């Protein structure tokens, strides 16, 4: 998990959760895109499945606030 930001403005904060195997990024949730994106054949298949689970997307989107928004002041 990581937060990418250049200021404390809400629109400038991006939450990214990446899944890796053997140093290769398979899939990523990006709060700016609002869904999972696959980078390998397996990642694309999982992204299609996970993007069709509304509770999964809502849970990841909520992490933007929990993980990034509450800590951006400390990190900035």
N, C-alpha and C positions, 0 to 999 in steps of 0.2 A: 504494500500500500504506500502511496505517496501523494503529496499535495504539491501542486505546481502553482506558484503565484508570484506576482511582481508588486502587489500592494495588498492592503487589507480590504479593498473593495470586493463585494460579494461576486460580482461578475468576472473578476480576475482570478478567482480561485478554482482550480481544476483538481478533481479527485481521480486517481488512477489506481486500479487494482489489477495487477498482472499475475499471470500464472506461467511459470517456467518449468521446463524439464531439460536437463542436460545443457543448461545455460541458453536455451532457445525459448523465446517467448511464444507460447502457444495461443493464448487468448488474453484479452484485456477488457475491463469495464472502464469506460471513460465517461465522466460526468458531463462533459461538453457534448458528447454524442448521445448519451442517455441510454446506451445499450452496450452489449458485448460485441467485440470485433475479434474475429479469428485471424491468425497469421500463418497457420499451418492447416493441413487437411483436417487433422483432428480438432484443431481450434475452431475452424469454420463450422464443423458439425456440431460441436458443443455450443457455439454461439447461437446457432439456429434453435437449438433446444432450449437453452437458458433464456433467450430473448422472448420465448413464448410462455414463460412462467411469470405472470404479473407480480407475484409476491417476491420473486427473486430480484427483479428489476427495482421494485420499490425498496427492498432491503439495501441494495447497493446504492441507490440514489440517496437514501437516508444517511449513509456513511459519509457523504460529502459534508453534511452538517456536523455529525458526531466527531469525525476524525479530523477534518480540516478547519471548519469554521470556528470550532471552539479552541483551536490551538494556533491559529494563524497569528494572533497577537503575540504569542510567546516566541514564535519562530521569526516573525518579521522584525 
